[in-house]
Amino acid sequence: MLKLDEVIVSFDKHKVLNKLCLSLSEGKVHGLVGLNGSGKTTLLNCLYGFLKPDSGSILWNGKPLTRHEIVYLETNNYFYSNITGREYLSVFPENNANFDLKFWQDLLQLPLDELIDNYSTGMKKKLALLAILKLDRPLMIFDEPFNGLDLETGKILVELIQKLKEKGKTIIITSHILDTLLNSCDEIHWLRNGRIEKTFFKPEFQQIDHTIFENLKLKKLRI
Ligand SMILES: Nc1ncnc2c1ncn2[C@@H]1O[C@H](COP(=O)(O)OP(=O)(O)OP(=O)(O)O)[C@@H](O)[C@H]1O
């Protein structure tokens, strides 16, 4: 169980996360939704340790969460320049004995011996994905994972997420495209005003659109 208790993160005087509480059960796929600027990436950055909350606790099975338990596929992962995809991957320990680089290279059509500087956005995302598969940690964060992926790879990722869940991984995914979450998630958590406003379980998924939009003050467009 991942448990966040009264987590506060502020930038200047703006409390982006304001006593946020959230419990995520293990071995499930959790979606995180919220409007632009609602604090999704801030929350994920706290989990990974890029950001230290002003206060509150983040516990994994009762102990403070550390990097050893977590992998993070960021919206835009950072790469050193002048190295090839293969060199990049070699930095990551192969904790997953079943990881088969040749299989993934063929499946994703990745030119591993080319410089990453010459990769497209989608190719960089695929490479970062392989690194986290190699690392094989129990808690997996995917921030907007479908952005930049082609249709085929998007489908592969949907299947991969289900397989990772079957392996017992706890997965957190953010997306602005609700349909992608409805297909993959067991629970969807709605972040609003610095807190989790509501958690939707599978039988309630059809209410999500309605509930979230009811809270938006939609104006008629004038063009
Ligand atoms: N390093 C920072 N310094 C100052 N403000 C920040 C910083 N990082 C994030 N913020 C602010 O915190 C708020 C939440 O940002 P965050 O990136 O977490 O939102 P998000 O929900 O991921 O948004 P989006 O859906 O647009 O990706 C925004 O108002 C943003 O401007």
The ligand as an ORCA input file, in Angstrom:
! r2SCAN-3c Opt
* xyz 0 1
  N       9.152     24.430     -9.790
  C       8.037     25.169     -9.714
  N       8.087     26.443     -9.291
  C       6.965     27.191     -9.178
  N       5.723     26.729     -9.481
  C       5.631     25.468     -9.905
  C       6.765     24.610    -10.055
  N       6.348     23.396    -10.491
  C       5.018     23.492    -10.621
  N       4.583     24.729    -10.269
  C       3.192     25.186    -10.256
  O       2.442     24.206     -9.566
  C       1.171     24.056    -10.177
  C       0.965     22.583    -10.520
  O       1.836     22.221    -11.590
  P       1.916     20.727    -12.117
  O       2.941     20.707    -13.196
  O       2.081     19.810    -10.976
  O       0.444     20.541    -12.724
  P      -0.146     19.376    -13.631
  O      -1.432     18.959    -12.987
  O       0.879     18.324    -13.846
  O      -0.442     20.181    -14.958
  P      -0.538     19.698    -16.501
  O      -1.795     18.914    -16.624
  O      -0.597     20.998    -17.225
  O       0.709     18.907    -16.822
  C       1.122     25.014    -11.355
  O       0.502     26.201    -10.933
  C       2.592     25.256    -11.647
  O       2.783     26.542    -12.186
*
